[in-house]
């Protein structure tokens, strides 16, 4: 996928990998024919992919590009128009060179042939003596195969070094450093959408590779510079069909050679396994932490044993209170396969800026992300809860869990306390997270304020709850289905403001008289006094229950 990879065929990149037209003309068989370059001398550096001999007019249809074509000229045609068309079709096929043996058909090459080859930039060579085509083919093919074998050996040596580095405990950065050392250019591993994952090597005059990346990406948004080498890293190992990442070798110090592409292709297979294993290990570790947090919340881990087990998992919160938090993903947003590792990594990176100890886990079965945070004092709870909720939602967005139009994940924060309180807090937060999915969206919910909603959510399938909602506010719902303006928002705002009419009017942008008229109408429909405490309690419960009743 480089910027100028011409002459690639039959599974290998031959740009500089075997023999050029100039080198072919210096081999004994062609040299014995006294070759004379009559056009296209600037193209003698072209790579010869193969040798072909033929005498038919439509021979271009048999070629794939990169061939050195040997002919005595019988297929060139007798008229200038035929000769020009013959050369143009060969040039369009991007052959390496046309070599014509004089004597049998031509004593000298026609001007139409020479002029067209010169205009097309096609190397045109005439041989003044007869040469055995079999010997020419044998010599050139031997050089190509030997050059390719040498190339393979060099690429395999790089592959061996990368493999040994990985077996010795190295990771992606070490593989990239080896490729950077071999190529003499900076090497990058990026995501399929162009985000940088790793970088190695140096730019011109020892500059940081990240500066090179940013500078080149600014100037080449749609495509890398010409001559770059891009190699896909398969998503599930070689042959899987998917792409997980991309290796990029940028030509900022020297032009990449064919061996560098071949080495990168072999390294891509290794990196696919490393990334797949890393993602699996990352997800397994996140699941293990999630299992510990659930076992703690369900009482399978005693609070007295929890600190030691948490230390094994890397969580050392100190002596301050522990803050339990649960993020609940909507069922349609739950990541599949390795997406849980992506989500865990993205959330962990967002949480790193908090500066407090964090134990983060995932629970794919329930679609939850439980975590514990170590606070210095109880007074930190509101501020940390704000930042944790923002970090969790940002991480979910980075992991692709909040597509446009979808409801963001629900974040529930439990009560802070010791390990025993953390156990109860995690359990309570996990249970209320499901109930909170039916509530108006907020950055985070306090689990201590969701007990009524949790109760309503647990009763959501009971016919008695639906009947209660219908008895309490059914007439208002029926009115809103038939008439305008709707009255339910007025009732909800009035109860949320504890019956304070002035605040309700301001919230709804109504004048006092309009509000009084609407409240009177609601009281008339319900046959109730909205100032009666029992009525207020009943209506408040009915409005909460309505959010959970189908």
Secondary structure, 3 states (H helix, E strand, C coil): CCCCCCCEECCEECCCCCCEHHHHHCCHHHHCCCEEEEECHHHCCCECCEEEECCCCCHHHHCCCCEEEEECCCCCCCCHHHHHHHHHHHHHCCCCEEEEECCCCCCCCCHHHHHHHHHHCCEEEEECCCCCHHHHHHHHHHHHHHHHHHHHHHHHHHHHHHHHHHHCCCCHHHHHHHHHHHHCCCEEEEECCCCEEEEECECHHHCEHHHHHHHHHHHCCCCCCCCCEEEEEECCCCCCCCEEEEEEECCCCCCCCHHHHHHHHHHHHHHHHHHHHHHHHHHHHHHHHHHHHHHHHCCCCCHHHHHHHHHHCCCCCCCCCEEEEEEECCHHHCCCCCHHHHHHHHHHHHHHHHCCCEEECCECCCCEEEEEEECCCHHHHHHHHHHHHHHHHHHHHHCCCCCCCCCCCEEEECCCECHHHHHHHHHHHHHHHHHHCCCCCCCCEEHHHCHHHHHHHHCCCCHHHHHHHHHHHHHHHHHHHHCCCCCHHHHHHHHHCCCCHHHHHHHHCCCHHHHHHHHHHHHHHHCCCCCCHHHHHHHHHHHHHHCCCC
